[in-house]
Amino acid sequence: MYENSVEELELLKQQLERVKQQDRILAEIERKLHGMKEIAQYAAEHRLLADEQERLDKQMQEHQNAIMSLENYLS
């Protein structure tokens, strides 16, 4: 019975570490989404020149790529 408790405790520790890692990943995804929201709000509120629009599009794409990469760690 003692051995099962030790094994169970180890399993719970591993699960806790996975949850902590997922929490860090989700926090980073949230940060990227917030950045995308700021870009979208800025674009909606301003008349953008073509080069500025391209720069913001590139930033949005970088955020999207980072989010997709982070999502892979969750699955």
Secondary structure, DSSP 8 states (H G I E B T S, - for coil): -HHHHHHHHHHHHHHHHHHHHHHHHHHHHHHHHHHHHHHHHHHHHS---HHHHHHHHHHHHHHHHHHHHHHHHH-
